[in-house]
Amino acid sequence: MNGKDIFLGLKYIGEDLIDEAETGRFPERENPKPVMKQRIRRPLLVAAVIAMMLLLVGCAVVYLLSMQQIKLGDQTVMRDVFEYDPTTGEALAYVGQEAYTQQVLTLAGMGETPASQAAREWYAFCESYDPDGAIHKSVWGSMPEFPEEYGGYGLYTQEMKDKLDEILKKNDLKLRGEKVAFQTSKLLFRALGMENVLNPGSDAKMKIDHAAYYKNGNLDVYFDITIPGENGGEGEQSKGYLYYRPKDCFIPDTVVLTDVAWEEWNYTTASGHNVLILYSEASSVAWIFCDMPNCTASLRVDTIQRMAAEKGSNMQVTKFDVVTKRHLEQVAEAVNFSLEPELVDGWENLPDNAVPAGQEINGYTIDPVSAFTDGYGYRIILRITAPEGVALTDPDDYSTCTEAGAGVYGYCTEDGDGKLNTCHYILSESIQKRDCPDDGTYPFPEGNVIPVYWEDLYSSRYDFENQRFVTTLLTEGTWKFNISLDTADTRQIELLTAPITAKGCTGWKLDGTDVLKDLEVTSVKLRPLGIEVTSENDSADFLCFTGQFSHIVMKDGSWMEFTSWEFDQPIDLDQVAYVQLADKTILPMPGVEAQTVELLSEMVQAQWDAAYVPLPVFDDGIELLSEPITMKHLGGYVTDDTGDREPLYEYLNITSIILHPKGLAIVGPAAFDSPDTQATVTMKDGSEILLTGMGSGPYCDEPLSQLEAESTIDLSAVEEILLPDGTKLPMP
């Protein structure tokens, strides 16, 4: 508000009110005292009103929200440091670690509330209690059990619980409370008497991914929100995470801000809510905080809309399309910060209008096909049928699939009938035997009933251009039914008569190669849906490492490849001839003659040899490396408790890079098997030729990445090559 706003506001004050103020007339009270009527001069009145308004404006500054109000402190963390070539950006060597500072914010509350005071006390205690982690390490495996309502506070000793209770009592606060169980988020919101957390009348669209409600009124909501585009244009989508925290509770949740420049500002929504927005172009998230009378609402917004590599002018830079500040303000406008979520009366008995399996909803049906268990795992097949003309799968796009809005978690696959409007949906779960009680009972015995609660139907596909999943609602509706595991084979076949030695992967080197060790294996048990390997190193992987997988070979010469202890489909144990581990150790099934195993292994090896593709020889190419180099490769992402995501890089030792007229061949410990992998060839005349990843290639002696050129390369006219990580290689 400024002076102009004040004067504009004064014009709406009626003459009658000014006259009453001039004559000093006020509402009568009981037993009024005699007063002397005195006229107030109008210029002095106006000056007094203006002065009062300006005073109020000055007071309003006190109530502005700021990051400092929710900051608990700074924490020092370590990160890896690498030496880079200043001209090429090439990672040359690992230097060590360096310390850097991160800001820690609380989600417990803003200002000087009991909850925010408790957050500061608890943070200070946790920072000083076990700084080197020695106490945590000493109680590992024997931590005390605390009531469910203490979940989420990170307690691992009675001393920590006692301190938490002390802080709660001192500040007269309650715990988070026990989580109230709901089958799906839609049922939770029906029990809260609302559809979502949008403001009534908002034009935004919201899809709830997950929500959790706790007895003392705490609500966590994870959702996708789409803000409508201007003039009917395409809406802008982002993912949000909203946390409602009543001020009579203490929740220890914190936010760790990355060490980049943050911008903060206050914004007042049309509904009158003042919010604090934290934003940084160098961070993948932004935060919106709102301080309400009875609760604090904290909203985390993912800011990255699209990620791509931009190449040109001999430079390669990873570009991120991020949401704008205006988009964050639009999200703040759309979200209802004033909610005080409470369960409605009779919420336990609200109907869900579910139908049984096989019953049609808007032309869609879900039917059980089969249900199998081996005691430690099950595999259920459902068939989904859509109206004619609706494609549930796409033969030309493997990323297209059909899925539930909530309730079940599995994967979609072709059902083999040649129709696009039908597909199979696989539900499965497995538990390793070592994680089960030793009383001989099965977690999934024959006849065990698996409840299925399927809510809504969605079609999902991956948008490769914008690098995100696009989900479309097919139909609303709920199916609810039980499936009995009526087909079972609970046999476990021990393949060893004595301990053996086999190679197992125990970790990875900096260059991406596996660390392999010869380890003693004492047991290998085969089940229809899995395999259990027992060795001196419980974390070692004997089933899959670089370029090598495990196989189950059947008596008829067919075989199945597997890479983990869980199988994608059941196997018939009676038809298994042998198991071959990743290091090619052959383990015959009991009762199968050695001669049969030898003949089958020779036959299968011949099939593999026939299908084997040797490392291509590029006679028309030029080797660009005189010695190995290190390439930086995005291997994935690391996410912390608040959802902040940081890239996880591999540094691969590349032994050969060959440029040939049709593209580029890169040999190293891992393949760049993504079609998004790109490189650039710069010609002597300044023109450029783009090279694009060819996706997963054939199995070779060494992992091979091939990038295809958009046009034929004249090797004699090449100036330099820009690799996917930004490293520049001059033409020899």
TORKETOR-933755 format. One record per residue: x, y, z of N, C-alpha, C in turn. Coordinates in steps of 0.2 Angstrom, whole numbers, plus 5000, padded with zeros to 4 digits. Example, Ala and Ser with C-alpha at 12.3 -4.5 7.8 and 13.67 -1.06 7.14 Angstrom:
<pts>
506649725039506249785039506649845039506449895035506849955036506450005039
</pts>
This chain:
<pts>
500449945000500050005000500450065000500250114996500650184996500150234997500450304997500050354999499450364994499550354988499050354983498450304985498650244987498150204989497750224994498050264999497650285005497150345003497450384999496950444996496350414992496550364988495950334984495450304989495750274995495350244999494850295003495150355004494750405008494150425004494150424998493550444994492950404995493050344998492450304999492250315006492550355010492250375017491650425016491050405019490550445018490550515022490150565019490150625023489850625030489350575030489050565037489550545042490050495040490550475045491050525047491250565042491650625043491350675048490650685047490350735051490250705058490150645059490150615065490750615069491350605065491950615068492150685070491950735066492050805068491750825074491150795075490750815081490850775087491250725086491450675091490850635094490350615089489850565091490050495090489950455096490150385096489550345098489550285097488950245099488850255107488250255109488050265116488250205120488450215126488550165131488050165137488050105140487650115146487950155152487450195155487750245160488250295157488050325152488550365149488750425153489350445153489650505157489450565153489350615156489250685152489850695148489850715142490450735138490250805136490850845135490750915132490850905124490350935121490450925113490950975111491350955107491950995104492050985097492051035093492151025086492851015084493050965080493650955077493750985070494251015069494351055063494550995057494151005052494250955046494950945044495350995043496050985040496450935045496350955052496650915057496450845057495750835055495450765055495850725049495850755043496150725038496850705039497150755042497950745043497950685048497550685053497550625058497450555055496950555050496750495047497350475043497650515039498250505035498750475039498950515045499450495049499350425052498650415054498550345057498650295051498450305045498450255040499250245038499650295038500350285037500650245043500450255049500650225054500550145054499850135051499750065050500150035045500250075040500650045034501350025037501650075041502250055044502249995049501649985052501649925057501549865052501349865046501249805042501849775041502449815040503049795039503249735044503049745050503249695055502949625053502449625050502049565048502249535041502749565038503049535032503349475033503249425029503649355030504249365027504749325030505449325028505749255029506249235025506549175026506849165033507149225036507449225042506949205048506349205047505849185052505849115053506049075047505949005048506648965047507149005047507848975047508048955054508248885054508548855060509248865061509648875055510348875056510648855049511348855049511748825043512048765045512048725040512448655041512948645036513548615038514148605034514148535031514148525025514148455022514748455017514848395015515448385011515248355004515648374999515448354992516048334988516048294983516648274979516848324975517448334974517748384970518248354964518148374958518548344953518948404949519448384946519848424942519648424935519448484933519248484926519748524921519748514915520048544910519748614909520048674910519648734910519448754903519748724898519548734891519048694888519048624890518548574888518048554893518148574899517648544904517748474906518248444903518348374904518548354911518248304914518448284921519048244921519648274924520248244923520448194929520248214935520448174941520048194947519948144951519648154958520048184963519848244965520348284970520248264977519548264979519448244986518748274987518648304994518048334996518148404998517648444998517648505001516948515005517048565009516448585014516048645010515448635011515048695009514448705014514148765014513648775019512948775015512448745019511748745017511348775022510748815020510348845025509748785027509648785033509048735036508448775038507948765035507248795037506848745040506348775044505848725047505148735044504748685044504148685041503648685047503848695053503448695059503048755060503248815058502948875059503348935058503048995057503349055056503249095062503749145063503749195068503849165075503649195080503849165087503249125090503049075087502549025089502848975093502448945098502748885101502948835097502648815091502948765086503548785084503648845082504348865079504848865084504648885091505148885096505348815097504848765097505048695098505548675092505448695086505848675081506548695082506648755085507348785086507648735091507248725097507548685102507748615100507248585096507448515094507948515089508048565085508548565080509248575084509248615088509848625092510048565096509548525099509748465102510048415097509648405092509948355087510648365084510748435083511448455081511948435086511848435092512348425097512348355100511748315099511748255103512148205101512248195094512648135092512948155085513448205086513748235080514148185076514448135079514848095074514448025073513848025075513447965074513647905078514047905083514247855086513747815090513247855093512647825097512247795092512047825086511647785082511947725079512647725078512947655076512947605082512947625088513047585094512347545095511747575093511147545094510847515088511247515082510947495076510747415077510147405075509947335076509547315082509647365087509347355094508947415096508747455091508347525093507747505097507647545102506947545106506347555101505847525103505247535099504747585103504547635099504147695102503447685099502947715102502247715099502247745092501747725089501647745082501647825081501347855086501247935085501947965086502547925088503147955088503547945081503247915076503547905070503647965066504247975063504348035059504848085063504948065069505448115073506148085073506248035070506948015069507247985076506847965081507147935087507447875087508047865090508347805091508647785098508447825102508647815109508047845114508047815120507547845125507747915127508347925127508547995128508248045124508248035117507948075112507248085113506848025115506148035116506048075122506448065127506348105133506448185132506948195128507048265126506448295122506148255117505648275113505048285118504848245122504348255127504348315131505048325133505148385137504948455133505148455127505048515122504348515121503948465120503248465119502848495125503048465131502748495137502848565138503548585137503648655139503348705134503148685128502848725123502148715122501848665126501148645126500948625119501248575116501148555109501048485109500648455104500548385103500948355098501048295097501348255092500948265086501348235080500948235074500348195074500348135078499748095079499848035074499447985075499547925071499247935064499447905059499247915053498547875052498047905049497447875048497447845041497247775041497347735035496747745031496947755024496447755019496747715013496247685010496447645004496747684998496447744997496747794992496647864994496947904991496947974993496248004991495947984986495248004985494747994991494847934994494447914999494647965005495247975006495448025011495148095010495148115004494848185003494048185004493748125002493048125004492948125011493348095015493248095022493448155025493748205022493948275024493348315021492948295017492348335014492648385009493148365005493348405000493648364994493748394988494048354983494748354982495048414983495748424983495948484987496548514986496748574990496748644986496348644980496248704976495748744980495848814978495348864980494648844977494048854980493448844976493448894970493248874965493148914959493748924955494348894957494948894954494948864947495248894942495248864935495848814934496248804939496848754939496548684939496948644937496748574937497248534942497048484946497448454950497348384950497848344950497848264951498248254957497948224962498248204968498648134967499248134968499648074968499648034974499648074980499648034986499548084992499248064997499048105003499048065009499248105014499248065021498948115026498548085030498248125036498348095042498548145047498648115054498148145059498048105064497448115069497448185072498048225073498048285076497948345070497748325064497648375059498148395054498748355054499248365049499048335043499148365037499048335031499648355026499848295022500348305017499948285011500048325006499748314999500348314994500348264989500748274983500348274977500448314973499948324967500348354961499948344955500148384949499648434948499848494947499448554946499548584939499048594935499048634929498748694929499148754928498848814928498648834920498048854919497748864912498248914909498348904902498748954898498249014896498649064894498249124892497949114886497349144885496949144879496849064876496749024881496648954879497248914877497848944878498448904876498548844881499048814879499248754883499448774891499148734895499348754902500048734904500248764910500948754912500848704918501248654918501148594923501748594928501648584934502148574939501948524944502348494948502248454953502248494960501848484964501848514971501748464977502048494982502048454989501848494994501248484997500948535002500948505009501148545014501148515020500748565025500148545028499848585033500048565040500248615044500448595050500048645055499648615059499248645065499748675070499648735072500048765077500048745084499648695085499648665092500048595092500348585086500748525085501448545083501948495085502648505083502848445078503048465072503248425067504048445065504448395065505148415065505448425058504948425053505148425046505548485044506148475040506548535038506648535031506848595028507048605021507748625021508148595017508848605016508948645009509148705009509248745003509948735000509948724994510648714991511048784991511648774991512048834991512048874985511548904983511448954977511149014980511049064975510749124977509949114977509649134983508949134983508649204983508049204980507649264980507049254984506849304988506249294992505849354991505149344991504649404991504049384994503649434996502949424998502449434993501949394993501449404988500749394991500249434990499649434992499149404987498849354989498349314984497649354984497249344979496649374978496149354984496249304987495849284993496149315000496749354999496949395005497449355009497749305006498249265010498949295008499349315013500049335012500549275012500949265007501349215006502049235005502549195007503249205006503449155001503749184996504049134990504749134990505049084990505849074989505949044982506349074978506549054972507249054970507549014966508149014963508148984956508449014952508548984945509048934945509448924950509948874950509748814954509048814957508848754960508248724957508148664958507548624955506948634958506948674964506248674968506248754970505648764971505448834975504948814981504948864985504548854991504048914992503448894994502948944996502648935003502748985007502548975014501949025015501449005019500849045021500749035029500749085032500549085040499849105041499449055043498749065044498649065052498049085054497949095062498049025065497848975063497948905066498348855063498648875058499148825055499648865050500148825048500648845043500648805037500548825032500548795025501248805022501548745020502148755016502048715010502248745004502148714997502848714994503048654992503648644988503448634981503748674976503548664969504148644965504048594961504648574956504648624951505248654950505248704945505548684938505848624937506048604931505548584926505348614921504848584916505148544911505748554909506048524903506848524904507148474902507948474902508148454895508648484893508948464886509648494886509948464881510648484880510648534874510948594874510948634869511648634866511748624860512348624856512448674851513048704850513148754845513648794847514048824842514548874843515148834847515248774846515748734849515648734857515048744859514848734866514248684867514248654873513748614875513548634882512948654883512648674889512048634891511948604897511248584899510848634900510248634897509748694897509148664901508848704906508248684909507748734908507148714906506548764906506248764912506248814916506048814923505348864923504948854928504348884929504548964931504149004929504249074930504049094937504249154939503949184946503249194945502949214939502249224939501949154940502249104937501849034938501849024946502349034949502349024957501749064960501649124958501149164961500449134959500449104952499849074950499649014954500148974956500048914960499848944967500148994970499849024976499149044976498949074970498249094969497749034969498048974966497548914965497548874972498048874976497948834982497648864988497248824991496848854997497248845003497548895005497948895011497548895018496948915017496548925023496248855026496348805023496048735025496348725032495848695036496048665042495748595042496048555039495748485038495548445044494948425044494648385049494148335046494148275049493748215046493048235048492648225043491848235044491548175048491048195051490648145055490448085050490548025053490447965049490847945044491447975044491947965038492147895037492047855043492247785042491747745038491147765037490647725033490447755027490847805024490647835018490647785012490147775008490147735003490647744997491047694994491447714989491247694982490547674982490247654975490647604971491047564974491447514970491047454967491247434962490947374958491447314958491147254958491547194957491947184951492447144951492747124944492247104939492447124933491947104927491447154926491247194931490747244930490947304926490547324921490747384917490647444920491147494919491147564921491247604915490747634912490847684906491247644900491047574899491347534894492047504896492247514902492847484904492747424909493147374908493047314913493747294915493747264921494347234924494247164926494547114923494447044925495047004927495046964932495546914934495646864929496346854927496546794923496846744926497346754931497646694934497946724940498146684945498446704951498846644954499546654954500046604956500446624962500646574966501046594971501646534972502246554974502746504976502846514984502446544987502446544995502846614997503346634993503746694995503546754990503146734985503046784980502346764976502046814973501446794969501446834963501046814958501046844951500246844949499946894949499246904947499146934940498746904936498646934929497946964929497847024927497147054926497147074919496547064916496447094909495947154909496247204906495847264906495547274898494947284898494647294892494347364891494447404886494147464884493747464879493347514878492847524872493247514865492947494860493247494854493547564852494147564849494447624847494847654852494847634858495347654863495947614863496547644863497147604863497447604870497447544873497747534880498547534879498747504874499447504873499647524865500247534864500447564858501047524855501047484850501547444848502147484846502047544844502647584842502847634847502647634853502847674859502847624865503347604867503447554873503247594879503247654879503147694885502347704887501947694882501247694883500947634887500547654892500347604896499647624899499347574902498747594906498847574913498547614918498747604925498147634929498147614935497647634940497847704943497347744944497447804948497747794955497547744958497747724965497547664966497747634972497547564974497947514973498247504967498647444965499247474961499847434962500447454958500747394955500747394948501047344944501247374937501147334932501347354926500947324920500947364915500447344909500847314904500547264901500947224895500447204890500647184884500247154879499947094881499347074879499047014881499046964876499246984870499446934864498846924860498246954861497646944857497646994850498147034850498147074844497747134844497347144849496947204850497247254854497147324852497447374855497047394861496347374861495947394867495947344873496347304873496447254878497147244880497247234886497947224889497947184895498547164897498647134904498947184909498747174915499047214920499347164925499947164927500247114931500347144938500047114943500147124950500647074953501147094957501647044959501947074966502147034970502547044976502946984978503547004980504046944983504346974989504546924993504846934999505446885000506046905001506646855002506546815008506746755008506646715013507046735019507546765019507946795024507646845028507146875025506746925028506046905031505946835031505346805034505546775041505046755045505146725051505446655050505746625055506046555054505546505056504946515056504446465059504146425053504446435047504246385041503546415038503246465040502646495037502846535031502346535026502446575020502146645020502446695018502046755018501446755013501546715008500946715003500746635002500446605006500246535006499746525001499646464998499146444994498446454997498046484993497346504996497346574999497946605000497946675003497546714998497146765001496746804997497046874997497146904991497446964989496847014988496747064992496247114990496447164984496047174980496147224974495747284975495947334975495547404976495847444970495447444964495747484959495247544958495647604958495247664958495447704951494947714947495047754941495547714936495547734930495947714924496247774921496947764920497347814916497747784911497847824906498347804900498947854901499547824901500147864902500647844897500947904895501547894890502047944891502647924889503247974890503348024884503348084886503448134881504148144881504448114875505248124875505448194873505048234870505248304868505348344875504848334879504848374885505148334891505248274890505548224895505148224901504548204901504048194906503548154904503148114909502648074908501948124907501548104902500948134901500348084903499948104908499448054910498748084908498348034905497648054903497148014907496648044910496048004913495647974908495547904908495147864904494447864907494347844913493747844916493847844924493347874927493347874934492947814936493047784942492647724944493147684948492747644952493147594957492947524956493447484956493347404956493647384962493247334966493447304972493347234972493847194973493747124973494247084976494247024978494746984981494946924976495546914976495846864972496246804976496046744975496346694979496946664975497446654979498046624976497946544975497546524970497346454970497846414966498346444963498846404959499446414963499746354965500346364969500846304968501546324969502046274969502546304974502646284979503046304985503646274986503846234981504546194981505146244981505646224984506246264984506846214983507146214977507646164975508346194977508646154981509346174983509846144977510246194974510646174968511346154970511546164977512246154979512246094984512746044983512845994988513446014992513846064990514346084994514546164992514846194997514946264995515446274989515346324985515646344979515946414979516446424975516746494974516446524967516146584968515946624962516046694963516046724957516246794957515546834958515646884963515046934965515347004964514847044962514947114962514847144969515347184972515347214978515347284978515347314972515347394972515547414965515647474965515847504958516447554959516847554954517447604954517247674952517647724953517447784950517347794943517747754939517647754932517047714929516647684934516047654932516047574932516647544932516747474932516547444938516347374938516147344944516747314947516647314954517247274958516947204959517347164956517147084957517647054962517347004966517746974970517546894970518046854971517846784972517646774979517046744980516746734986516446664987516346644993516146574994515346584995515046534991514346534991514146464994513646474999513546415003512846385001512446424997511746394996511446434990511146394985510746424980510146394979509546424981508946384981508446424975508146374971507746404965507046394967506646444966505946434967505546454960504946444959504646464953504646544951504646584956504646654955505246684958505846654960506446684962506946634964507546664966508146624967508446654973508746614978509046644984509746614984510246664984510946654984511146674991511546624995511846645001512546635001512846685003513646695003513946725009514546725009514946765015514846835014514546865009514446935008513746945006513246965011512546965009512347015004512847075003512647124998512947114991513347054990513647044984513147024979513247044973512747024967513046974963512746914963513046864958512646854952512146894951511646884946511746924940512046984941512147034936512747084937513147084932513647144932513847154925514247204924514347234918514447184912513947184907513947144901513847074903513647054909513446984910512846974914512446924912511846914916511746844918511246824922511146754923510546724919510546654918510146624914509846564917509246544916508946484917508846444911509146384910509046344904508646284905508146274901507646224901507846164898507546104899507746044896507646044889507146084886507046084879507546134875507946164879508446204876508246284876507646294878507446364879507846394885507846464885508146494891507846554893507946574899507646644901508246684905508346744903508846784906508546824912508946824917508646864923509246904926509046954930509647004933509547014940508946984943508846994950508546934953508446934960508246874963507446864962507146914959506446904957506346894950505946844948505846834941505146864938505146884932504646924929504046874928504146804927503646764926503846694929503346654931503446584934503846544930504246494932504546444929504346374931504346334927504146264929504846224931504846214937505446184940505646114937505046084935505246014933505546014926505546074923505746074916506446114916506746134922507346164922507946114922508446134917509046094917509546114921509746184921510246214925510146284926510546314930510546384931511246414930511346464926512046494925512046564928512546564933512646634936512946684931513046744933513346794929514046784927514446744932515146734930515146664926514646644924514546584919514646514923514646524930514546454934513946424933513946354931513346314929513146274935512546284937512246244943511746194941511846134940511346084937510746074942510146064940509646044944509745974946509545954953509645884955509245834950509645784949509345734945509445744937509745794935509845804928510545784927510645734922511345704921511845754918512445744920512945794918513045794911512945734907512945734900512445784897511845784900511245824897511445894898511745914904511945984905512446004900512945964899513445974894513245994887512745944885512545954878512046014878511646024883511246084883511646154883512146154887512646214887512946224881513146174877513546184871513046204866512446184866511846204861511646274863511546294869511346364871511946414869512546394871513146434869513246444862513046394858513046404851512546454848511946454852511446504850511646574852511946574858512246644860512746664855513246624853513746644849513446664842512946624840512646644833512346714833512046734839511746794840512246854842512846834844513346874846513546924841513646984843513847034838514547064840515047044837515747074839515747144839516247174842516347244842516447264835516047314832516147334825516847354824517047344818517747374816517547424811517747484812517647544808518247564804518347524799518947534794518947604791518347634790518347694787518347754793518547734799518447784804519147804807519247854811519847884814519747884821520247854825520347844832520447914834520047944839520148014842520648014848520747954851521047954857521747924857522247954859522947924860523047894867522647904871522647874878521947884881521747844886521047844889520847914892520247934892520047994895519447974899519248024904518748014908518148054906517548024905516948064903516448064909516148124909515548134914514948114911514548064915513948044913513448044918512848074916512248074921511948004922512147974928511947904930511247904933510947964936510347964940510348024944509848014949509748074954509748044961509948094965509848074973509348124975508848094979508348134982508348134990508348184993508348185000507548185003507548185010506848175013506348225011506548285009506048345007505948345000506248294996506148294989506648324985507148364988507648404984508048354980508148364974508448314969509148344966509648304967510248324964510548274959510848294954511148244949511648194952511648134950512148084952512548074946513248084946513648074940514148014940514247984935514747934934515347964930515947944932516547964928516847904925516647894918516847834915517547844911517847784912518547784909518447754901518447804897518347784890519047764886519047714883519647684880519747694873519147704869519147714862518547764860518747804855518247844852518347854845517947824841518047824833517547864830517747914826517347954822517347924815516747904812516747874805516247914801516147904795515647944791514947944793514747894797514047884799513947904806514447914810514347934817514947924821514847914827515347904833515247844836515847804838515747744842516247764848515947754854516247764861516247694865516847674867516947614870517147634878516847604882517047614890516647564894516647574901516347524905515647524905515247574902514547574902514347614896513747594893513547614887513047674888513047724884512547784884511947754880511547724883511047684879510347734878510447794880509847834879509847874872509247874869509247914862509347984863509248014870509348084871510148104871510548054871511248064871511448094864511848154864511948194858512748214858512948224853513648254852513648294845514148334844514148384839514848374835514848374829515448374825515448444821516048484823516048554820516548544814516348574808516748564802517148634802517648624797518148684797517848744794517248734790516948794788516448824793516448794799516048824804515348794805515148754800514548714800514548654806513948634807513948574813513548524810513648464813513348404811513148374818512448364819512248334825512248254825512548224831512548154832512048134837511648084836511148074841511147994843511047984850511147914852510647864849510947804848510547754844510147714849510147724855509747684860510147624862509847574865510147514867510447474861511047454861511347414855511447344857511747304852511847234853512447224858512347164861512847144866513547134863514047164866514747154863515247144869515847124867516347114872516447174877516347234874516447294879515847334877515547374882514947414881515147464876514747474871514847514865514247564865514447624864513947674863513947704856513447704852513547724845513047784844513347844841512947904840512847904832512347914830512247924822512147994820512548004814512548074812511948084807511748154808511148174804511248174796511948184795512148184788512848154787513048124782513748094781514248144783514748124786515348164789515948154784516148214782516748214778517348224783517648164784518148164789518748214788518848224782519448274780519248344781518648364783518448434784518248444791518348394795518148404802518648444806518448494810518848534815518948504822518348484825518348454832517648424833517648384839517048344840516948364848516248384849516048394855515648334858515948304863515648244866515048264871514648204872514048224876514148254883514648254886514848284892515148354892515248374885515548444884516248444883516548384883517248374881517348384874517848424872518048444865518648404863518648364858519148324855519348354848519948374847520148404841520248344836520148354830520248304825521048294824521248224825522048214824522248234818
</pts>
